[in-house]
């Protein structure tokens, strides 16, 4: 899914979704980029940040080199076939509660009152989401909060890479559909969704300092810090951890292995949280006998 912090983990887990994209490099060093070893073709995996600011560019030059080296991009969702209007319509239709019920009914009166108070502190009226499920409200408020802080999905890695690829005529494939991605959230039971909404609101008020720390760690390829910031606390909600991370990683691994048997070179771009920790895509690939190594700017000189 298309952020960056602890959502702080919860927020980051969900949102961490141009010719000037890689105009230069600020510092040489490790990158949020890995290459699979022992394959006949080149397959790289880039950890992405779904919300960034214009001031976060230029990015390390090694990321541009990885883009240029790839024949095909593979993202969580096939971005060049994604119609924004259709995507918004799908998300809205899946997010509606229906059956005459409301958000208050879904989370209960006490949790709704708490959520309303927390949302008001962010300048958001929770009543705007009364017809929607808790996961939809959590995602929407998180996005609003990120944009309050100056972060914009238009500057996110996927959006920028998709525009870059469109200019270059470079094909893009997807690991899952938008309906599949949203379905992981939609299938969470009401209690997990309730906790997710409350935790997202609580974290949203504290996210400003932590998000910058996470972006810095991402740029520096600092996997230890990313592991702590992106995953710390998420495991406390096993169903959410399973839905957002583990099951999706398991679904992607066979598709990535299949790419090792295909002609051409690939750059796979997924949220950074999918590439760190014990349940990462990289660890699952290792368990299947495919190792990887982290790249740095030096690999491209």
Buried (B, 14 or more C-beta within 10 A) or exposed (E): BBBBBBBBBBBBBBBBBBEEBBEEBEEBBBBBBBBBEEBEBBBBBBBBBBBBEEEBBBBBBBBBBBBEBBBBBBBBBBBBEBEEEEBEEBBEEBBEBEEEEBBBBBBEEEBBEBBBEBBEEBEBEBEBBBBBBBBBBBBBBBBBBBEEBBBBBEBBBBBBBBBBBEEEEBBBBBBBBBEBBBEBBBEBEBBBBBBBBBBBBBBBEEBEEBBBBBBEBBBBBBBEBBBBBBBEBBBEBEBBBBBBBBEBBEEBBEBBBEBBEEEEBBBBBBBBBBBBBEBBBBBBBEEEEBEBEBBBBEBBE
